[in-house]
Amino acid sequence: MWLIRPVPATHPAPLRAVLFSLNCIILAGLEVMPLSDFAGEHTALVRWQPNTFFKPHHHFGGEEIFVLEGEFCDETGSYPAGSWIRSPHLSHHTPFTRIGCTIFVKTGHLPIPDAWFNATQAIV
């Protein structure tokens, strides 16, 4: 049983802001249960409703996903229950699901190449 339920977009913005500040991140078609948030590393359980599409995005410090049920998809493939996806620092994708899924996701914990730090120091 999930403790977090979707909050309709019709709820007042201040209520949505309070829920966001409490780590109850709710998006249309998604239910997110944050598990930890420490030093840039985040873990959560995410339930995707059928036919949910998320915007393209990248992951600073990478991302790992374990598909618990259903089928998680992005532009590179479809991943059924039991799949593990490991994406490196600054990887990007446009995730979606057609049948719905539940995933365990962890972000921000994978190694960041030294070349990235050297490049950003040169810019500063």
C-alpha positions as CSV (number, residue, x, y, z in Angstrom):
1,M,0.0,0.0,0.0
2,W,1.3,3.4,-1.0
3,L,1.2,6.2,1.5
4,I,1.4,8.9,-1.2
5,R,-1.6,9.5,-3.5
6,P,-1.6,11.7,-6.6
7,V,-2.7,15.3,-5.9
8,P,-4.8,16.7,-8.8
9,A,-3.4,19.7,-10.6
10,T,-6.7,21.4,-9.6
11,H,-5.4,21.6,-6.0
12,P,-4.1,25.1,-5.1
13,A,-0.5,25.8,-5.9
14,P,0.4,26.5,-2.3
15,L,-0.7,22.9,-1.3
16,R,1.3,21.4,-4.1
17,A,4.3,23.5,-3.0
18,V,4.0,22.2,0.6
19,L,3.7,18.6,-0.6
20,F,6.8,19.1,-2.8
21,S,8.7,20.5,0.2
22,L,7.8,17.4,2.1
23,N,9.3,15.3,-0.6
24,C,5.9,14.1,-1.8
25,I,6.7,14.6,-5.5
26,I,3.6,14.1,-7.5
27,L,3.3,14.3,-11.3
28,A,0.5,13.4,-13.6
29,G,0.5,9.6,-14.0
30,L,3.2,9.1,-11.4
31,E,3.3,8.3,-7.7
32,V,6.7,8.9,-6.1
33,M,7.6,7.6,-2.6
34,P,11.0,9.1,-1.7
35,L,13.1,6.6,0.3
36,S,16.3,8.6,0.9
37,D,17.9,11.9,-0.1
38,F,21.5,12.4,1.1
39,A,24.4,14.4,-0.4
40,G,23.0,14.5,-3.9
41,E,22.0,10.8,-3.9
42,H,18.2,10.1,-4.2
43,T,16.3,6.8,-4.0
44,A,12.6,6.3,-4.5
45,L,9.8,3.9,-5.5
46,V,7.9,5.2,-8.5
47,R,4.6,3.9,-9.7
48,W,3.8,4.7,-13.3
49,Q,0.2,4.6,-14.5
50,P,-0.4,3.1,-18.0
51,N,0.4,5.5,-20.9
52,T,2.5,7.8,-18.8
53,F,5.2,9.8,-20.6
54,F,7.9,11.8,-18.9
55,K,9.9,14.7,-20.4
56,P,13.5,14.2,-21.7
57,H,16.0,14.7,-18.9
58,H,19.6,13.8,-17.8
59,H,21.1,12.5,-14.6
60,F,24.0,14.2,-12.9
61,G,25.8,11.4,-11.2
62,G,24.0,8.7,-13.2
63,E,20.9,6.6,-12.5
64,E,20.0,3.0,-11.7
65,I,16.6,1.6,-12.2
66,F,15.2,-1.8,-11.1
67,V,11.9,-2.7,-12.6
68,L,9.7,-4.3,-9.9
69,E,6.5,-4.9,-12.0
70,G,5.1,-4.0,-15.4
71,E,7.3,-2.6,-18.2
72,F,9.4,0.5,-18.1
73,C,10.5,2.0,-21.5
74,D,12.6,4.7,-23.0
75,E,13.9,5.5,-26.5
76,T,16.5,2.7,-26.3
77,G,14.2,-0.2,-25.3
78,S,11.6,-1.8,-23.1
79,Y,12.4,-3.3,-19.8
80,P,10.1,-5.9,-18.1
81,A,10.0,-6.7,-14.4
82,G,13.3,-7.9,-13.2
83,S,15.3,-5.6,-15.5
84,W,18.2,-3.5,-14.1
85,I,19.2,-0.4,-16.0
86,R,22.5,1.4,-15.2
87,S,23.0,4.8,-16.9
88,P,26.3,6.8,-16.4
89,H,26.8,10.4,-15.3
90,L,24.9,12.9,-17.6
91,S,23.1,10.1,-19.4
92,H,19.8,11.2,-20.8
93,H,16.5,9.5,-21.8
94,T,12.8,10.1,-22.3
95,P,11.1,7.5,-20.2
96,F,7.5,6.2,-20.6
97,T,5.3,3.2,-20.0
98,R,2.4,1.8,-22.0
99,I,1.2,-0.8,-19.5
100,G,2.3,0.8,-16.3
101,C,5.1,-0.2,-14.0
102,T,6.7,0.2,-10.6
103,I,10.4,0.9,-10.3
104,F,13.1,1.4,-7.7
105,V,15.3,4.3,-8.8
106,K,18.5,5.7,-7.5
107,T,20.2,8.8,-8.9
108,G,23.4,10.8,-8.2
109,H,25.6,8.0,-6.9
110,L,27.6,6.8,-9.9
111,P,31.2,8.0,-10.5
112,I,31.7,11.4,-12.2
113,P,34.7,11.2,-14.6
114,D,37.7,13.4,-13.7
115,A,37.5,14.8,-17.2
116,W,34.1,16.5,-16.3
117,F,35.7,18.3,-13.4
118,N,38.7,19.4,-15.4
119,A,36.4,20.8,-18.2
120,T,34.3,22.7,-15.7
121,Q,37.3,24.2,-13.9
122,A,38.7,25.4,-17.3
123,I,35.4,27.3,-17.8
124,V,35.5,29.0,-14.4
